[in-house]
């Protein structure tokens, strides 16, 4: 049993390394520009999504109501932005770290790349639990 666990852990580690290398190679330009807004391309990237979350953190008075659309009426954050989790997180962190909004594009992209890595690892774990090679 211990050999199976070590073998499974080794395989998971190898998949993580290979996936990280592929993500790093494919998204090299994105990774090099995390600290700038160059990470967004207005024609291929959802720039409105990140800007809505940033606007909410900076200007909205409430955590759950977004005042950037449909003026003078506010909308619930779930209907106003595609990233309500990030919008609330940025709103929570903004008073302590006001510079965080300058890096909102990079933060969102880091989470997206990390989710690709986690997706590959979870697919491996699902396939191994179903005994699919």
Secondary structure in CASP SS format (residue, H / E / C, confidence):
PFRMAT SS
TARGET T0000
AUTHOR 0000-0000-0000
METHOD secondary structure of the structure
MODEL  1
X C 1.00
X H 1.00
X H 1.00
X H 1.00
X H 1.00
X H 1.00
X H 1.00
X H 1.00
X H 1.00
X H 1.00
X H 1.00
X H 1.00
X H 1.00
X H 1.00
X H 1.00
X H 1.00
X H 1.00
X H 1.00
X H 1.00
X H 1.00
X H 1.00
X H 1.00
X H 1.00
X H 1.00
X H 1.00
X H 1.00
X C 1.00
X H 1.00
X H 1.00
X H 1.00
X H 1.00
X H 1.00
X C 1.00
X C 1.00
X C 1.00
X C 1.00
X H 1.00
X H 1.00
X H 1.00
X C 1.00
X C 1.00
X C 1.00
X C 1.00
X C 1.00
X C 1.00
X C 1.00
X H 1.00
X H 1.00
X H 1.00
X H 1.00
X H 1.00
X H 1.00
X H 1.00
X H 1.00
X H 1.00
X H 1.00
X H 1.00
X H 1.00
X H 1.00
X C 1.00
X C 1.00
X C 1.00
X C 1.00
X C 1.00
X E 1.00
X E 1.00
X C 1.00
X C 1.00
X C 1.00
X C 1.00
X C 1.00
X C 1.00
X C 1.00
X C 1.00
X E 1.00
X E 1.00
X H 1.00
X H 1.00
X H 1.00
X H 1.00
X C 1.00
X C 1.00
X C 1.00
X H 1.00
X H 1.00
X H 1.00
X H 1.00
X H 1.00
X H 1.00
X H 1.00
X H 1.00
X H 1.00
X H 1.00
X H 1.00
X C 1.00
X C 1.00
X C 1.00
X H 1.00
X H 1.00
X H 1.00
X H 1.00
X H 1.00
X H 1.00
X H 1.00
X H 1.00
X H 1.00
X H 1.00
X H 1.00
X H 1.00
X H 1.00
X H 1.00
X H 1.00
X H 1.00
X H 1.00
X H 1.00
X H 1.00
X H 1.00
X H 1.00
X H 1.00
X H 1.00
X H 1.00
X H 1.00
X H 1.00
X H 1.00
X H 1.00
X H 1.00
X H 1.00
X H 1.00
X H 1.00
X C 1.00
X C 1.00
X C 1.00
X C 1.00
END
